[in-house]
Amino acid sequence: MPRIWGARSLAPLFPDRRDLREPLGEAWLTAHDTRVAGGPFAGKTLGAAWREMSPEWRGAQLAQAPEFPLLVKFLFPTAKMSIQVHPGDDFAAEHERGSCGKTEMWYALAAESGAELLLGLKPGVTPEALRAALERQTLDQMLERWEVRPGDAFFVPAGTPHTLGPGMILCEVQQYCDLTYRLYDYGRVDSRGNPRPLHVDKGLRAINFGPSACGRTTPAEVAQGALRKKYLAACPYFALEEWRFAAPVEQGTRAARFELLIVLAGEGELECHAGSSRYGQAQAWFLPAALGAYRLAPRRETLLLRAYVPDIESFPGELKDQGLSAAAISRLVFA
């Protein structure tokens, strides 16, 4: 996805994407028009494959979902993004022809010293103060500033103003929605010299001025043999985990849900009853709900993210079964 704030090299994730003719800001791994690389749906778009999938593939809890629910991206900002906000489900349904909203989270693959982002309003900021800051072009002073370090995860509920700065590479997991209301764009213009459109009125109405769960998450780590697993965050739309391992690990899917494995670093073999396949960096793997047991055998130490749509009511019980305390669970689960 070309973006005015993007990069002209997507290395090291995509080593062959260097010296690009235009800046690319986002690489969408699970777009509806992404082509499936292997398996029984090879060559079909993910959207078409989803429509053909049985409940054994989708999982019982998503058997009736009309569209694939998760959008996974890599982000490559080399300049400030616009200060923006995404609407929630109710606002989007009313004002955007029945669309869903956009809650998201970011995982920092890489971050240079001094890299930072703005996320969430400072305490006490009112709609009137925010509009006045827009008129003075000081909107960034109304937002909380966060240092970004490799391995950090940030939860971004719909209705939260935010922007990213340069010097980082992020993996974003979100509701499948591309609605963005730009509040401020630093006076930039596009390749034709035109300012990009702003959406101030809608954006101000979409902002949540009350208490918010946004910010850097507090992961909870669980050791399972060679696997070092961190639960990063969970909400009704997605749950995200970080996995690190340098020796084989054995896991399994649940009948209620499919899962995605997003490989950030490393390579190896993914083995299951249907056979073995090679996995590698910058790939997203769809594991069917009914797959059951599988094994990951790394050739190089592997870092990946595991994403899925949880049953948010029963999810705290899953975490408790993993040995997490009530306090740790309360910091991870955003209902």
C-alpha positions in Angstrom: 0.0 0.0 0.0 1.6 3.3 -1.1 1.7 5.9 1.7 3.1 9.4 1.7 4.9 8.5 5.0 6.1 5.1 3.9 9.6 3.6 3.1 11.4 3.0 -0.2 12.9 -0.2 1.3 11.0 -2.9 3.1 14.1 -4.8 4.2 14.8 -6.8 6.3 11.3 -8.3 6.2 11.1 -8.2 2.4 14.8 -8.2 1.3 13.9 -8.0 -2.4 11.8 -4.8 -1.9 14.5 -2.2 -2.0 15.0 1.1 -4.0 11.2 1.3 -4.5 9.8 3.8 -7.0 7.3 5.1 -4.5 7.1 4.9 -0.7 5.2 2.0 0.6 3.7 2.3 4.1 1.8 -0.9 4.6 2.1 -4.6 3.5 -1.3 -6.3 4.0 -0.9 -10.0 4.7 -4.5 -10.9 5.1 -6.3 -8.6 2.7 -9.4 -10.1 1.1 -7.7 -10.0 -2.2 -4.5 -11.6 -1.0 -3.8 -14.9 -2.8 -3.5 -18.1 -0.8 -0.1 -19.6 -1.4 -0.7 -23.3 -0.6 -3.2 -26.0 0.5 -6.6 -26.7 -0.9 -7.4 -23.0 -1.5 -4.1 -22.3 -3.3 -4.4 -19.5 -5.9 -7.8 -18.2 -4.6 -8.1 -14.9 -2.8 -8.5 -15.1 0.9 -12.0 -13.6 0.6 -13.1 -16.3 -1.8 -11.5 -19.0 0.2 -13.3 -17.8 3.4 -16.6 -18.0 1.6 -15.9 -21.6 0.8 -14.5 -22.7 4.1 -16.6 -25.1 6.3 -17.0 -24.6 10.0 -14.2 -27.1 10.5 -11.9 -24.5 8.9 -13.4 -21.3 10.3 -14.2 -22.6 13.7 -17.6 -23.0 15.3 -17.6 -19.5 16.8 -17.0 -17.9 13.3 -19.0 -20.3 11.2 -21.5 -17.6 10.2 -19.1 -14.7 9.8 -19.7 -13.3 6.3 -16.1 -12.0 5.8 -12.6 -12.8 7.1 -12.5 -10.9 10.3 -8.8 -10.0 10.9 -6.5 -7.7 8.9 -2.8 -8.2 9.6 -0.3 -5.6 8.3 3.3 -4.6 8.5 3.8 -0.8 8.8 7.0 1.0 7.6 6.7 4.7 8.7 9.7 7.0 7.8 7.8 10.2 8.6 5.0 11.2 11.0 1.6 9.7 10.1 -1.4 12.0 10.3 -3.0 12.4 13.6 -6.1 10.3 13.2 -8.9 8.3 14.8 -10.9 5.2 13.8 -14.6 4.9 14.6 -16.2 2.3 16.8 -18.8 -0.2 15.6 -21.8 1.8 16.4 -20.5 5.0 14.9 -19.4 3.2 11.7 -22.6 1.4 11.4 -24.6 4.6 11.5 -22.3 6.9 9.4 -20.4 4.5 7.2 -23.0 2.4 5.5 -23.1 -0.4 8.1 -19.3 -0.9 8.3 -17.7 -2.2 11.4 -15.3 -0.1 13.5 -11.6 -0.4 13.9 -9.9 -1.5 17.1 -6.3 -2.4 16.5 -3.0 -3.1 18.2 0.7 -2.8 17.2 3.7 -4.9 17.9 7.1 -3.3 17.4 9.4 -5.5 15.4 12.1 -2.9 15.3 12.6 0.6 16.7 15.5 3.0 16.6 16.6 4.9 19.6 14.2 7.8 20.2 11.4 6.3 18.2 8.0 7.3 19.6 4.3 7.4 18.9 1.4 9.5 20.2 -1.6 7.5 21.6 -4.5 8.6 23.6 -5.6 11.9 25.0 -3.9 13.5 28.0 -6.1 13.5 31.1 -8.7 16.2 31.1 -8.7 17.0 27.4 -12.2 18.1 26.3 -13.8 18.4 22.9 -13.5 22.2 23.1 -9.8 22.0 24.0 -9.2 19.6 21.2 -10.9 21.8 18.6 -8.9 24.8 19.9 -5.7 22.8 19.5 -6.6 21.9 16.0 -7.1 25.6 15.1 -3.7 26.4 16.7 -2.1 23.4 15.0 -0.9 22.1 18.3 -3.0 18.9 18.4 0.1 16.7 19.1 0.4 18.5 22.5 -3.0 17.0 23.5 -1.9 13.4 23.1 0.2 11.1 25.3 3.7 10.4 24.1 5.1 6.8 24.2 8.7 5.6 23.6 8.8 2.6 21.4 11.2 -0.3 22.0 11.5 -3.6 20.1 8.9 -6.1 21.5 6.5 -3.4 22.8 2.8 -4.0 22.1 0.2 -1.2 22.1 -3.6 -1.6 22.3 -5.5 1.0 20.4 -9.3 0.9 20.9 -11.6 2.5 18.4 -12.1 6.2 19.3 -8.5 6.7 20.3 -6.5 9.5 18.6 -3.0 8.5 17.6 -0.1 8.8 15.2 3.1 6.9 14.5 6.6 8.5 14.1 9.5 7.4 12.0 12.2 4.8 12.9 10.1 1.7 13.6 8.6 -1.3 11.9 5.3 -2.5 13.3 3.0 -5.5 12.9 -0.6 -4.4 13.2 -3.5 -6.7 14.0 -7.0 -5.2 13.7 -10.6 -5.5 12.9 -11.0 -5.8 9.1 -11.8 -2.2 8.5 -9.9 0.6 6.7 -11.9 3.6 8.0 -9.6 6.5 9.1 -10.6 10.0 10.1 -7.6 12.4 9.6 -7.6 15.2 12.2 -4.3 16.8 11.3 -1.7 16.1 8.6 1.2 18.6 9.4 0.4 20.6 6.3 1.6 18.0 3.9 0.6 17.7 0.2 0.4 14.7 -2.1 2.5 14.0 -5.2 0.3 16.5 -7.1 0.7 19.3 -4.5 -2.8 18.8 -3.0 -3.4 18.6 0.7 -4.8 15.2 1.8 -8.4 15.4 2.9 -9.2 15.9 6.6 -12.3 14.5 8.5 -12.4 16.8 11.5 -16.1 16.9 12.2 -16.5 13.1 12.0 -13.3 12.5 13.8 -14.2 14.7 16.7 -17.5 12.9 17.0 -15.8 9.5 16.9 -13.3 10.2 19.7 -13.8 8.6 23.1 -13.2 11.4 25.6 -13.8 9.1 28.6 -11.5 6.5 30.3 -9.6 4.4 27.8 -7.7 1.1 27.9 -5.2 2.4 25.2 -1.5 2.2 25.7 1.5 -0.1 26.1 0.2 -3.5 27.2 1.6 -5.5 30.2 2.4 -9.0 28.8 2.1 -12.2 30.8 4.7 -14.9 30.0 4.1 -18.6 30.2 6.9 -21.2 29.6 5.9 -24.4 27.8 9.0 -26.4 27.3 11.1 -24.8 24.5 8.3 -22.2 23.9 8.4 -18.8 25.6 4.9 -17.5 25.1 3.7 -14.0 26.0 0.0 -13.1 26.1 0.0 -9.5 24.8 -3.7 -8.5 24.8 -7.2 -9.7 24.1 -10.5 -8.0 23.2 -13.7 -9.2 21.5 -12.1 -8.7 18.1 -8.7 -10.4 18.5 -6.2 -11.9 20.8 -2.4 -11.7 20.2 0.5 -13.7 21.6 4.2 -13.5 21.0 6.1 -16.9 20.6 9.9 -17.4 20.7 11.5 -20.8 20.3 14.8 -22.3 19.2 13.8 -26.0 19.5 10.7 -27.9 18.4 7.4 -27.0 20.0 4.1 -28.9 19.9 0.8 -27.0 20.0 -2.8 -27.5 18.8 -5.8 -25.6 17.5 -9.2 -25.3 19.1 -12.4 -26.3 17.4 -14.0 -22.9 18.2 -11.5 -20.8 16.1 -8.9 -20.7 13.4 -5.6 -19.1 14.2 -3.0 -17.1 12.3 0.8 -17.5 12.8 2.7 -14.4 11.6 6.4 -15.2 11.3 8.5 -12.2 12.2 11.9 -13.9 12.2 13.4 -17.4 11.7 12.5 -20.4 9.5 11.7 -24.0 9.9 9.0 -26.7 9.3 5.4 -26.7 10.2 4.3 -30.3 10.6 0.8 -31.8 11.1 -1.2 -34.9 10.1 -1.5 -33.6 6.5 2.3 -33.3 6.0 5.1 -30.8 6.4 5.6 -27.3 5.0 8.5 -24.8 5.2 7.7 -21.6 7.1 9.8 -18.3 6.8 10.0 -14.7 7.7 7.1 -12.3 6.7 4.6 -15.1 6.1 1.1 -15.5 7.6 -0.1 -19.0 8.1 -3.8 -19.9 8.4 -4.4 -22.9 10.7 -7.9 -24.4 10.4 -9.9 -24.8 13.6 -10.1 -28.6 13.2 -6.4 -29.0 12.4 -5.6 -30.3 15.9 -2.0 -31.0 16.9 0.8 -29.4 15.0 4.6 -29.1 15.5 6.9 -26.3 14.7 10.5 -27.4 14.1 12.8 -24.4 13.7 15.9 -24.3 11.6 16.7 -20.9 13.0 15.4 -19.4 16.2 11.8 -18.2 15.5 9.8 -15.2 16.6 6.2 -15.2 15.6 2.8 -13.7 16.6 -0.2 -15.9 17.1 -3.6 -14.2 16.4 -7.1 -15.4 16.7 -10.6 -14.3 17.6 -11.4 -15.3 21.2 -14.6 -15.9 23.0 -14.0 -13.0 25.3 -16.3 -14.2 28.0 -14.5 -17.6 28.4 -11.1 -16.3 27.6 -10.2 -15.3 31.2 -10.8 -18.9 32.1 -8.3 -20.0 29.4 -5.7 -17.7 30.9 -6.4 -18.9 34.4 -5.8 -22.5 33.2 -2.4 -21.4 31.9 -1.5 -20.3 35.5 -2.0 -16.6 35.1 -3.2 -14.6 38.1 -6.4 -12.6 38.3 -4.3 -9.4 38.4 -2.3 -10.4 35.2 -5.5 -11.4 33.4 -7.2 -8.0 34.3 -4.2 -6.2 32.6 -4.6 -8.3 29.4 -8.3 -8.6 28.7 -10.2 -5.6 27.4 -13.9 -6.6 27.2 
